[in-house]
Amino acid sequence: MSTTTDTIPVEEQDRHDHPSDLLYVKIALLLAGLTVLEVGTYFIEDASTTFLVVTLFPMMIAKFLIVTGYFMHLKYDNRLFRRVFFFGLFLALAVFLVMLSCFEFWNDNFFRHFA
């Protein structure tokens, strides 16, 4: 029994169509837009900590997924590599959320001690 991968050279088995330059420009503009939104949150004077975390975390995750998916080509690689990166992301988020919870960061009274 022979499969089609037996006749294809090894160096060509993992090849994929490379995204166009226009796609990379669109991705760069999307990342720039997300960065503008992230920086814009610093200018909201009365923003609560919870609001900032709820708005910044999804933008952080989206930027991570876009950069790893397209610029690191994980979108085209083996699924195991994606799982390793996502596990690291979720582990970091879990540790960060536990740390914030331990220090009562979600409570705005935490910052009143320093004022």
QUIKASUL-V872169 format. One record per backbone hydrogen bond with DSSP energy under -0.5 kcal/mol. CO is the residue of the C=O (numbers start at 1). NH is the residue of the N-H. If there is no record, write none. Layout:
co;nh
CO;NH
CO;NH
//
This chain:
co;nh
3;6
3;7
4;7
4;8
9;12
9;13
10;13
10;14
12;15
20;24
21;25
22;26
23;27
24;28
25;29
26;30
27;31
28;32
29;33
30;34
31;35
32;36
33;37
34;38
35;39
36;40
37;41
38;41
39;42
40;43
41;44
43;45
44;47
48;52
49;53
50;54
51;55
52;56
53;57
54;58
55;59
56;60
57;61
58;62
59;63
60;64
61;65
62;66
63;67
64;68
65;69
66;70
66;71
67;71
67;72
68;74
69;75
73;76
73;77
78;81
78;82
79;83
80;84
81;85
82;86
83;87
84;88
85;89
86;90
87;91
88;92
89;93
90;94
91;95
92;96
93;97
94;98
95;99
96;100
97;101
98;102
99;103
100;105
101;104
104;107
106;108
107;110
108;111
108;112
109;113
110;113
111;114
111;115
//
